[in-house]
Structure formats: C-alpha cells, structure tokens
Amino acid sequence: MKRLPPTATLCLCALSFIVGRFIQQIPGLPQVPQGAQVTVRRSEQPGRRLLPEEQVLKRSGSNSDKKATYSSFEEAVANSEQLQTRPPVEVTGSGLGSEAYLTQPFQHLSWYPRTYLFPGFLTKKQSEQVVAAAKARLAPSALAVRRTDDSSKQENIRTSSGTFLSGADDKHGVLRFIEDKIALLTGLPASHGEPFNVLRYQLSQHYDAHYDVFDPESYGPQSSQRMATVLFYLTDVEEGGETIFPLEGKDGLQRLNGLNYKSCDQGLRYKPRQGDALLFWSMHPNGTFDKHALHGGCPVISGEKWVATKWIRDRCFSNNCL
Ligand SMILES: O=C(O)CCC(=O)C(=O)O
C-alpha cells in the first residue's frame, strides 16, 4: 500500500477534528458525558450517629456473612441484606421527625382477632428485672365490676396475684423502654397506655376468658376504651399457662353460644416463652368492638407464669399527651 505524504496526513487529521467538533454541536444528538465511568458511593455522612446495626455491618464485612452462624436472632437480622441494601435513611423536612430504627421480627397469628407475636421483644435480663420490680408488691388480682355483677360469683374467675407498675417504679428503665418500643410498633403513643399490670400465676391459677373492652351496656358510660392489649411474657412455663382466644377464626363467633369460659379446649393457644410479646386488637379498624378478642389465661399445670399486661386506650390516658 502507498504511503500518503506527511502534509496530506496532517490535512486529513485537521479535517476529521473539525467535522467531529461540528457533529458534537448538532442539536438532538446525545451528549457524551465527560469522564469514562461514574462511580456512586454511599457517603459516610459525618456527624450522624451510627446505629448498632450499622456498626455490626461495618465490622463484619460483606458476602461471606451469608454463610455465618449467629449467636442471636438480632445479630442475624443485623447482618442481613435488608440492612445492607436498605440502611436507615436521612429524612429531611421542617418537622421534628423521629430517628428510631428498629429490627424486630414479628409473626402474624390471626386476623380474628388481629393478633401478632413479637418474638424476643425483651431479653432474659430485662424480663427478670421486671419480675424483680414487681415481686415485693403483689396482691390478689382484682376484676372490673359490672353493674349487674353479683360479687359472690366473681370468685375463681381470676386467681393470679399482681401489681401495677409505671415507668417511674423501675430503676433500670426497662418499663420505659418497653413503652417506647411498643408505641413505635403499634403507632399508639405511650401516653395511651395504662400502667403495666404485672401478674404471677402459681399452680392451677388462671384467668377465665374475658374481654378487655368495657361494654357501656354492662359497665356504664366510658370516657375511653382499651383498643389493644400487649402481653409481655416474663418467664417460660413448664406446663399449662397458655394464653387462649376461644373465639379465634373467621367462624369463631359461632362458638359463643353456650361457651364454657373456663375451658382451654378450643381456639388459638399461645404457650408462654420468656421475652415474647403478644399484641391483639380488641377493636376493628372502624372503632367497633371485635368479639373475637375474648381471651384468657389457662391454668398453670407445672411451674410458674409471670406476664405483664399493657392495655392501650383509644385516647390519651396520662397527663403527658403527645
Ligand atoms: O395471663 C394471660 O395469659 C392473659 C392475661 C390477661 O388476659 C389480662 O391480664 O387481661
């Protein structure tokens, strides 16, 4: 092949440069970005406090974690892809906002009534601290009296002992921690909650099936209602002591006629496990009572049962309303 003279080569280069510039300026042609590659990195966001979950991610690295074994459920969740791909977001705006970020597993147990289990809501130590705070203050548990009640017939319905505790009664701050966490999970402010009713059931003690709402037909006019209940299980129970919902299920109300309120034979039963929390709603989303929410505590057959009940109202129940 014949070689071009150097002047011709120079002219060709100049010509292609000018044509190239001209083509780049034709409107409608896509603009080529300057720089070969764009790399996007998540910024370190200096000044923002790292949440414990993020610290775990940073310490332990990336993909190799998938095969790791974890010593607790929380640790496994913290190392999950969910947190790597969906870390806590920075929220901007003019309001006060909230910075809370929780990892709390839940199990949906029923639609009738709406019931959820939060496994491992409390640690063993936290459960023990609540028991210790209540132990010295126990008295026989009481029942709310209906207008038509004959007090002699109230015996043997609720045989546990218990006490009421509020956040101020607990030097470790566990009760406040529980109130704040359950408020975030339910969307019902802590100020809607009654004080905790911590209960101890010994051998054969029980609580017959009952409702937590106060039906005005039986109890007279009410200024607010218990719309949801959370039971925090503070101990395991060797045998018995289940929480029972005898009318659970879509057709559950068919069992209402002739129901034995002492029986633990039918319905949904949950066997207490230390640290778990069980939430159920006594009201439908439209504000009417859910009759499926009838529930009770089955007799303890072996061991001892400790549970803390938190009734949450549809209105503020304290002086410190949100
Ligand atoms: O002991 C239980 O499992 C249920 C307690 C309960 O129903 C209550 O305190 O209202």
The ligand as an ORCA input file, in Angstrom:
! r2SCAN-3c Opt
* xyz 0 1
  O     -52.420    -14.442     81.539
  C     -52.735    -14.344     80.364
  O     -52.250    -15.081     79.514
  C     -53.759    -13.346     79.947
  C     -53.826    -12.160     80.880
  C     -54.991    -11.281     80.575
  O     -55.849    -11.626     79.843
  C     -55.130     -9.970     81.194
  O     -54.310     -9.608     82.034
  O     -56.077     -9.249     80.804
*
